[in-house]
Amino acid sequence: MKRTYAVCLGAALAGSGAAFPLFPEIVGHDINFGAFNVGGPPEWATNGLAPDTLTYTLGETHHEATAYWPAWPSPPAVPIFGAGGVFGGDLALRVQFTGQDAPYVGPGGIIDVSLTGTGMSAAIPDLMIFGSLGAPGPVILLWAMDFDAVSLYGSSARSSYVLEGVGFIVAGEIAQRNNLIGRRGGMRGHLDFPGAPPGWIPALYHPLQDPRQAQFRAAYSGETGLVPEPASLLVLGLGGLVLASRRRKHRETSRTTLLK
C-alpha cells in the first residue's frame, strides 16, 4: 500500500499490472455513496483468526448511492433513485482483510494501522450499485466491480480510516453503456466506526493473528469509478512528471490529514 509512483512505473515497464497503486485516482464515471446497513447487521466482523470482513447488504430502506458524474470532476451530476422512487440507490459491498503492512513513517507522523486484502467472493461482484438514473424508474444494476486489492489505513488513536480498492469493472448499465466492462475501476473514501471502543484496532493489527470475535458498526462515505489503466500510467510516467508529483502530494495529504 506504500508503493511509490516509481515502483509502479517500474512494474509497468516490466509488463505487469500487479503493482497498480492503491491510491486510486478516479478519472470518470464517478458514483458518490454513503454506505450503512440501516436496520441490518454490523458491517465489520473480526471473525477470530479468519480474515476480517466488511459487508454492506442490499435493502429497500437503503438509499446510499446519490449521484453519478459521467465526466468527473466536471458537471453534470446525475441523481440516482432507488426503490419506491426515493432519492438514492442501493449499494452492496463485500471485502476481506488478510494482512497488514504498517507502520508508515513520513511527514506528519506515523500511520500504525495498514490492512491489506481483496474482494470476498468469486460468485458475485464485490461491489454492486442498483438504482435508476436521472428520475425515478425501474431499479437496475448500474455498476459492479471485482476487487483484486483493498487497503485500510490510518492511526490506531482514531476511529476514522481511509478505505480504498482497485479491480475490474464487470457489469452494470453505466459500464455497458460506456464500454467499461473489463476496464480498471476503484473506490476510495473514509470508513468510520461510530460507537466502537477507542483503539479497537491496535497498532500493527493483523487480521489473521487476533483471536477476537467481535462486530462493529461501520459507515463508509466514498466514491467509485473509472481509474487509469496500468499501461496509461507508463505513458504518463514517461511524459507526465507533474502528475506523479500530484499523486505524491495527494498521498501525503491524505496521510497527514489522518494524523492531525
C-alpha positions as YAML, in Angstrom:
chain: A
units: angstrom
residues:
- id: 1
  name: MET
  ca: [0.00, 0.00, 0.00]
- id: 2
  name: LYS
  ca: [3.01, 2.22, 0.45]
- id: 3
  name: ARG
  ca: [4.21, 1.94, -3.16]
- id: 4
  name: THR
  ca: [5.75, 4.99, -4.79]
- id: 5
  name: TYR
  ca: [4.99, 6.11, -8.33]
- id: 6
  name: ALA
  ca: [8.48, 4.99, -9.36]
- id: 7
  name: VAL
  ca: [7.80, 1.44, -8.22]
- id: 8
  name: CYS
  ca: [4.52, 1.42, -10.13]
- id: 9
  name: LEU
  ca: [6.26, 2.74, -13.22]
- id: 10
  name: GLY
  ca: [8.95, 0.08, -12.93]
- id: 11
  name: ALA
  ca: [6.31, -2.63, -12.77]
- id: 12
  name: ALA
  ca: [4.62, -1.20, -15.86]
- id: 13
  name: LEU
  ca: [7.92, -1.28, -17.71]
- id: 14
  name: ALA
  ca: [8.19, -4.93, -16.79]
- id: 15
  name: GLY
  ca: [4.77, -5.54, -18.35]
- id: 16
  name: SER
  ca: [2.98, -6.40, -15.12]
- id: 17
  name: GLY
  ca: [-0.27, -4.84, -13.87]
- id: 18
  name: ALA
  ca: [0.06, -6.31, -10.37]
- id: 19
  name: ALA
  ca: [1.64, -3.17, -8.90]
- id: 20
  name: PHE
  ca: [-1.24, -0.81, -9.65]
- id: 21
  name: PRO
  ca: [-1.26, 1.72, -6.77]
- id: 22
  name: LEU
  ca: [-3.89, 1.61, -4.06]
- id: 23
  name: PHE
  ca: [-4.31, 5.37, -4.13]
- id: 24
  name: PRO
  ca: [-6.89, 5.28, -6.92]
- id: 25
  name: GLU
  ca: [-7.38, 8.44, -8.95]
- id: 26
  name: ILE
  ca: [-10.92, 8.37, -10.31]
- id: 27
  name: VAL
  ca: [-10.91, 9.89, -13.79]
- id: 28
  name: GLY
  ca: [-14.56, 9.49, -14.82]
- id: 29
  name: HIS
  ca: [-17.91, 7.76, -14.28]
- id: 30
  name: ASP
  ca: [-17.84, 8.61, -10.59]
- id: 31
  name: ILE
  ca: [-20.64, 7.45, -8.25]
- id: 32
  name: ASN
  ca: [-20.87, 9.03, -4.79]
- id: 33
  name: PHE
  ca: [-22.20, 6.99, -1.88]
- id: 34
  name: GLY
  ca: [-22.62, 6.83, 1.89]
- id: 35
  name: ALA
  ca: [-22.99, 3.18, 2.92]
- id: 36
  name: PHE
  ca: [-24.57, 1.86, 6.13]
- id: 37
  name: ASN
  ca: [-26.73, -1.19, 6.91]
- id: 38
  name: VAL
  ca: [-29.86, 0.63, 8.06]
- id: 39
  name: GLY
  ca: [-31.68, -1.76, 10.38]
- id: 40
  name: GLY
  ca: [-29.24, -4.52, 9.42]
- id: 41
  name: PRO
  ca: [-26.26, -6.37, 10.89]
- id: 42
  name: PRO
  ca: [-22.98, -4.73, 11.94]
- id: 43
  name: GLU
  ca: [-20.78, -4.13, 8.92]
- id: 44
  name: TRP
  ca: [-17.36, -5.17, 10.28]
- id: 45
  name: ALA
  ca: [-16.62, -8.62, 11.72]
- id: 46
  name: THR
  ca: [-13.24, -9.72, 13.12]
- id: 47
  name: ASN
  ca: [-14.02, -13.47, 12.74]
- id: 48
  name: GLY
  ca: [-11.31, -14.69, 15.10]
- id: 49
  name: LEU
  ca: [-8.24, -15.92, 13.25]
- id: 50
  name: ALA
  ca: [-10.08, -15.85, 9.91]
- id: 51
  name: PRO
  ca: [-10.00, -12.72, 7.71]
- id: 52
  name: ASP
  ca: [-11.80, -9.63, 8.96]
- id: 53
  name: THR
  ca: [-14.76, -8.82, 6.71]
- id: 54
  name: LEU
  ca: [-16.64, -5.66, 5.77]
- id: 55
  name: THR
  ca: [-20.13, -6.23, 4.39]
- id: 56
  name: TYR
  ca: [-22.84, -3.84, 3.21]
- id: 57
  name: THR
  ca: [-26.11, -5.54, 2.36]
- id: 58
  name: LEU
  ca: [-28.91, -4.69, -0.04]
- id: 59
  name: GLY
  ca: [-32.21, -3.42, 1.37]
- id: 60
  name: GLU
  ca: [-35.28, -1.48, 0.27]
- id: 61
  name: THR
  ca: [-34.63, 1.10, 3.00]
- id: 62
  name: HIS
  ca: [-31.07, 1.69, 1.79]
- id: 63
  name: HIS
  ca: [-30.58, 4.80, -0.34]
- id: 64
  name: GLU
  ca: [-26.80, 5.11, -0.34]
- id: 65
  name: ALA
  ca: [-25.65, 5.96, -3.88]
- id: 66
  name: THR
  ca: [-26.69, 9.54, -4.55]
- id: 67
  name: ALA
  ca: [-25.18, 10.86, -7.78]
- id: 68
  name: TYR
  ca: [-23.38, 9.82, -10.96]
- id: 69
  name: TRP
  ca: [-20.78, 12.13, -12.57]
- id: 70
  name: PRO
  ca: [-20.09, 10.91, -16.14]
- id: 71
  name: ALA
  ca: [-17.18, 13.33, -16.68]
- id: 72
  name: TRP
  ca: [-15.93, 13.60, -13.11]
- id: 73
  name: PRO
  ca: [-14.88, 16.06, -11.74]
- id: 74
  name: SER
  ca: [-16.78, 18.19, -14.27]
- id: 75
  name: PRO
  ca: [-20.59, 18.53, -14.13]
- id: 76
  name: PRO
  ca: [-23.25, 17.50, -14.67]
- id: 77
  name: ALA
  ca: [-24.15, 15.27, -11.74]
- id: 78
  name: VAL
  ca: [-27.00, 12.85, -12.48]
- id: 79
  name: PRO
  ca: [-29.17, 11.93, -9.46]
- id: 80
  name: ILE
  ca: [-29.74, 8.27, -8.62]
- id: 81
  name: PHE
  ca: [-33.09, 6.97, -7.33]
- id: 82
  name: GLY
  ca: [-33.88, 3.72, -5.56]
- id: 83
  name: ALA
  ca: [-36.86, 1.60, -4.56]
- id: 84
  name: GLY
  ca: [-40.17, 3.45, -4.46]
- id: 85
  name: GLY
  ca: [-38.71, 6.38, -6.37]
- id: 86
  name: VAL
  ca: [-36.84, 7.59, -3.28]
- id: 87
  name: PHE
  ca: [-33.65, 9.56, -3.87]
- id: 88
  name: GLY
  ca: [-30.55, 7.34, -3.52]
- id: 89
  name: GLY
  ca: [-29.67, 3.93, -4.95]
- id: 90
  name: ASP
  ca: [-28.81, 0.70, -3.14]
- id: 91
  name: LEU
  ca: [-25.22, -0.47, -2.56]
- id: 92
  name: ALA
  ca: [-23.74, -3.87, -1.69]
- id: 93
  name: LEU
  ca: [-20.06, -4.34, -0.79]
- id: 94
  name: ARG
  ca: [-18.12, -7.39, 0.43]
- id: 95
  name: VAL
  ca: [-14.36, -7.24, 1.08]
- id: 96
  name: GLN
  ca: [-11.94, -9.06, 3.37]
- id: 97
  name: PHE
  ca: [-8.68, -8.18, 5.10]
- id: 98
  name: THR
  ca: [-5.94, -10.79, 5.30]
- id: 99
  name: GLY
  ca: [-2.72, -8.97, 6.16]
- id: 100
  name: GLN
  ca: [-1.02, -5.77, 7.29]
- id: 101
  name: ASP
  ca: [1.99, -3.72, 6.19]
- id: 102
  name: ALA
  ca: [2.30, -1.00, 8.87]
- id: 103
  name: PRO
  ca: [3.97, 1.15, 10.04]
- id: 104
  name: TYR
  ca: [4.36, 4.05, 7.64]
- id: 105
  name: VAL
  ca: [6.71, 6.78, 8.86]
- id: 106
  name: GLY
  ca: [6.54, 10.07, 6.99]
- id: 107
  name: PRO
  ca: [5.56, 13.74, 7.08]
- id: 108
  name: GLY
  ca: [3.10, 14.37, 9.88]
- id: 109
  name: GLY
  ca: [3.88, 11.30, 11.94]
- id: 110
  name: ILE
  ca: [3.31, 7.54, 11.90]
- id: 111
  name: ILE
  ca: [0.44, 5.55, 10.42]
- id: 112
  name: ASP
  ca: [0.34, 2.39, 12.51]
- id: 113
  name: VAL
  ca: [-2.74, 0.66, 11.05]
- id: 114
  name: SER
  ca: [-2.49, -0.55, 7.46]
- id: 115
  name: LEU
  ca: [-4.61, -3.55, 6.47]
- id: 116
  name: THR
  ca: [-4.44, -5.30, 3.11]
- id: 117
  name: GLY
  ca: [-6.95, -7.60, 1.44]
- id: 118
  name: THR
  ca: [-9.14, -8.41, -1.55]
- id: 119
  name: GLY
  ca: [-12.73, -8.88, -2.60]
- id: 120
  name: MET
  ca: [-14.61, -11.67, -0.88]
- id: 121
  name: SER
  ca: [-16.41, -13.80, -3.47]
- id: 122
  name: ALA
  ca: [-15.80, -15.16, -6.94]
- id: 123
  name: ALA
  ca: [-19.50, -15.96, -7.36]
- id: 124
  name: ILE
  ca: [-20.88, -12.40, -7.29]
- id: 125
  name: PRO
  ca: [-19.30, -8.95, -7.77]
- id: 126
  name: ASP
  ca: [-17.67, -7.45, -4.69]
- id: 127
  name: LEU
  ca: [-19.34, -4.05, -5.25]
- id: 128
  name: MET
  ca: [-22.81, -3.55, -6.75]
- id: 129
  name: ILE
  ca: [-24.93, -0.42, -7.07]
- id: 130
  name: PHE
  ca: [-28.61, -0.57, -8.05]
- id: 131
  name: GLY
  ca: [-30.96, 2.25, -8.97]
- id: 132
  name: SER
  ca: [-32.34, 4.39, -11.77]
- id: 133
  name: LEU
  ca: [-30.53, 7.35, -13.33]
- id: 134
  name: GLY
  ca: [-31.94, 10.86, -13.57]
- id: 135
  name: ALA
  ca: [-35.52, 10.13, -12.46]
- id: 136
  name: PRO
  ca: [-37.49, 7.51, -10.53]
- id: 137
  name: GLY
  ca: [-37.93, 4.35, -12.55]
- id: 138
  name: PRO
  ca: [-37.11, 0.64, -12.66]
- id: 139
  name: VAL
  ca: [-34.27, -0.27, -10.30]
- id: 140
  name: ILE
  ca: [-31.50, -1.99, -12.25]
- id: 141
  name: LEU
  ca: [-27.84, -2.85, -11.75]
- id: 142
  name: LEU
  ca: [-25.90, 0.30, -12.58]
- id: 143
  name: TRP
  ca: [-22.34, -0.60, -11.58]
- id: 144
  name: ALA
  ca: [-20.44, -3.72, -10.49]
- id: 145
  name: MET
  ca: [-16.80, -4.38, -9.66]
- id: 146
  name: ASP
  ca: [-14.48, -7.16, -8.53]
- id: 147
  name: PHE
  ca: [-11.55, -6.09, -6.33]
- id: 148
  name: ASP
  ca: [-8.11, -7.67, -6.55]
- id: 149
  name: ALA
  ca: [-6.73, -5.38, -3.83]
- id: 150
  name: VAL
  ca: [-8.20, -3.35, -0.96]
- id: 151
  name: SER
  ca: [-6.50, -1.36, 1.78]
- id: 152
  name: LEU
  ca: [-7.47, 0.35, 5.01]
- id: 153
  name: TYR
  ca: [-5.03, 2.67, 6.75]
- id: 154
  name: GLY
  ca: [-4.91, 5.27, 9.49]
- id: 155
  name: SER
  ca: [-3.99, 5.79, 13.12]
- id: 156
  name: SER
  ca: [-4.90, 3.45, 15.96]
- id: 157
  name: ALA
  ca: [-5.63, 6.53, 18.07]
- id: 158
  name: ARG
  ca: [-8.59, 7.49, 15.89]
- id: 159
  name: SER
  ca: [-11.87, 5.91, 14.76]
- id: 160
  name: SER
  ca: [-11.74, 7.00, 11.10]
- id: 161
  name: TYR
  ca: [-9.69, 5.31, 8.37]
- id: 162
  name: VAL
  ca: [-9.12, 5.58, 4.64]
- id: 163
  name: LEU
  ca: [-10.58, 2.63, 2.72]
- id: 164
  name: GLU
  ca: [-9.58, 2.10, -0.91]
- id: 165
  name: GLY
  ca: [-9.78, -0.65, -3.51]
- id: 166
  name: VAL
  ca: [-8.85, -1.37, -7.11]
- id: 167
  name: GLY
  ca: [-10.04, -4.04, -9.52]
- id: 168
  name: PHE
  ca: [-12.11, -4.58, -12.65]
- id: 169
  name: ILE
  ca: [-15.48, -3.23, -13.75]
- id: 170
  name: VAL
  ca: [-17.57, -6.30, -14.55]
- id: 171
  name: ALA
  ca: [-21.23, -5.30, -15.12]
- id: 172
  name: GLY
  ca: [-23.93, -2.65, -14.89]
- id: 173
  name: GLU
  ca: [-25.88, -0.27, -17.12]
- id: 174
  name: ILE
  ca: [-23.33, 2.53, -16.75]
- id: 175
  name: ALA
  ca: [-20.48, 0.18, -17.59]
- id: 176
  name: GLN
  ca: [-22.25, -1.34, -20.60]
- id: 177
  name: ARG
  ca: [-23.43, 2.00, -21.97]
- id: 178
  name: ASN
  ca: [-19.88, 3.40, -21.87]
- id: 179
  name: ASN
  ca: [-17.94, 0.25, -22.89]
- id: 180
  name: LEU
  ca: [-16.26, -0.03, -19.50]
- id: 181
  name: ILE
  ca: [-16.56, -3.79, -18.97]
- id: 182
  name: GLY
  ca: [-13.08, -5.16, -18.25]
- id: 183
  name: ARG
  ca: [-11.62, -1.71, -17.53]
- id: 184
  name: ARG
  ca: [-9.89, -0.86, -14.27]
- id: 185
  name: GLY
  ca: [-12.02, 0.71, -11.57]
- id: 186
  name: GLY
  ca: [-11.57, 1.79, -7.99]
- id: 187
  name: MET
  ca: [-13.21, 3.02, -4.82]
- id: 188
  name: ARG
  ca: [-11.98, 5.39, -2.16]
- id: 189
  name: GLY
  ca: [-13.34, 7.13, 0.92]
- id: 190
  name: HIS
  ca: [-13.41, 7.20, 4.69]
- id: 191
  name: LEU
  ca: [-14.60, 4.41, 6.97]
- id: 192
  name: ASP
  ca: [-15.87, 5.48, 10.40]
- id: 193
  name: PHE
  ca: [-16.65, 3.24, 13.39]
- id: 194
  name: PRO
  ca: [-19.40, 5.04, 15.35]
- id: 195
  name: GLY
  ca: [-19.70, 3.72, 18.88]
- id: 196
  name: ALA
  ca: [-16.70, 1.39, 18.66]
- id: 197
  name: PRO
  ca: [-14.37, 1.28, 21.69]
- id: 198
  name: PRO
  ca: [-11.38, 3.63, 21.27]
- id: 199
  name: GLY
  ca: [-8.37, 1.83, 19.90]
- id: 200
  name: TRP
  ca: [-10.25, -1.34, 18.97]
- id: 201
  name: ILE
  ca: [-7.83, -1.59, 16.04]
- id: 202
  name: PRO
  ca: [-4.47, -1.61, 17.83]
- id: 203
  name: ALA
  ca: [-1.17, -0.54, 16.30]
- id: 204
  name: LEU
  ca: [0.19, -3.11, 13.81]
- id: 205
  name: TYR
  ca: [-3.11, -5.02, 13.93]
- id: 206
  name: HIS
  ca: [-3.02, -8.20, 11.83]
- id: 207
  name: PRO
  ca: [-6.45, -9.67, 10.99]
- id: 208
  name: LEU
  ca: [-5.22, -13.27, 10.99]
- id: 209
  name: GLN
  ca: [-3.35, -13.03, 14.31]
- id: 210
  name: ASP
  ca: [-6.04, -11.64, 16.60]
- id: 211
  name: PRO
  ca: [-8.45, -14.23, 18.10]
- id: 212
  name: ARG
  ca: [-11.24, -11.79, 18.97]
- id: 213
  name: GLN
  ca: [-14.76, -12.50, 17.77]
- id: 214
  name: ALA
  ca: [-16.35, -9.07, 17.53]
- id: 215
  name: GLN
  ca: [-18.63, -6.97, 15.34]
- id: 216
  name: PHE
  ca: [-18.62, -3.21, 14.87]
- id: 217
  name: ARG
  ca: [-20.84, -0.71, 13.08]
- id: 218
  name: ALA
  ca: [-19.00, 0.96, 10.19]
- id: 219
  name: ALA
  ca: [-20.13, 3.82, 7.92]
- id: 220
  name: TYR
  ca: [-18.37, 4.24, 4.57]
- id: 221
  name: SER
  ca: [-18.53, 7.60, 2.80]
- id: 222
  name: GLY
  ca: [-16.85, 7.42, -0.58]
- id: 223
  name: GLU
  ca: [-16.96, 7.11, -4.34]
- id: 224
  name: THR
  ca: [-16.30, 4.58, -7.08]
- id: 225
  name: GLY
  ca: [-15.46, 4.98, -10.74]
- id: 226
  name: LEU
  ca: [-13.03, 4.51, -13.60]
- id: 227
  name: VAL
  ca: [-9.29, 4.69, -12.86]
- id: 228
  name: PRO
  ca: [-6.30, 4.77, -15.26]
- id: 229
  name: GLU
  ca: [-5.05, 1.54, -16.77]
- id: 230
  name: PRO
  ca: [-1.53, 0.39, -15.77]
- id: 231
  name: ALA
  ca: [-0.39, 0.96, -19.38]
- id: 232
  name: SER
  ca: [-1.63, 4.54, -19.16]
- id: 233
  name: LEU
  ca: [0.47, 5.04, -16.06]
- id: 234
  name: LEU
  ca: [3.55, 4.09, -18.09]
- id: 235
  name: VAL
  ca: [2.82, 6.77, -20.69]
- id: 236
  name: LEU
  ca: [2.07, 9.35, -18.03]
- id: 237
  name: GLY
  ca: [5.19, 8.39, -16.14]
- id: 238
  name: LEU
  ca: [7.43, 8.92, -19.15]
- id: 239
  name: GLY
  ca: [5.93, 12.28, -20.07]
- id: 240
  name: GLY
  ca: [3.96, 13.42, -17.04]
- id: 241
  name: LEU
  ca: [6.18, 14.09, -14.04]
- id: 242
  name: VAL
  ca: [3.70, 16.73, -12.92]
- id: 243
  name: LEU
  ca: [1.05, 14.03, -12.49]
- id: 244
  name: ALA
  ca: [3.47, 11.97, -10.43]
- id: 245
  name: SER
  ca: [4.08, 14.94, -8.17]
- id: 246
  name: ARG
  ca: [0.34, 15.48, -7.73]
- id: 247
  name: ARG
  ca: [-0.17, 11.85, -6.74]
- id: 248
  name: ARG
  ca: [2.60, 12.02, -4.16]
- id: 249
  name: LYS
  ca: [1.08, 15.22, -2.79]
- id: 250
  name: HIS
  ca: [-2.39, 13.60, -2.63]
- id: 251
  name: ARG
  ca: [-1.00, 10.59, -0.80]
- id: 252
  name: GLU
  ca: [0.91, 12.63, 1.76]
- id: 253
  name: THR
  ca: [-2.06, 14.97, 2.24]
- id: 254
  name: SER
  ca: [-4.35, 12.01, 2.98]
- id: 255
  name: ARG
  ca: [-1.91, 10.59, 5.49]
- id: 256
  name: THR
  ca: [-1.21, 13.95, 7.13]
- id: 257
  name: THR
  ca: [-4.95, 14.63, 7.43]
- id: 258
  name: LEU
  ca: [-5.44, 11.35, 9.26]
- id: 259
  name: LEU
  ca: [-2.71, 12.24, 11.73]
- id: 260
  name: LYS
  ca: [-3.92, 15.75, 12.59]
...
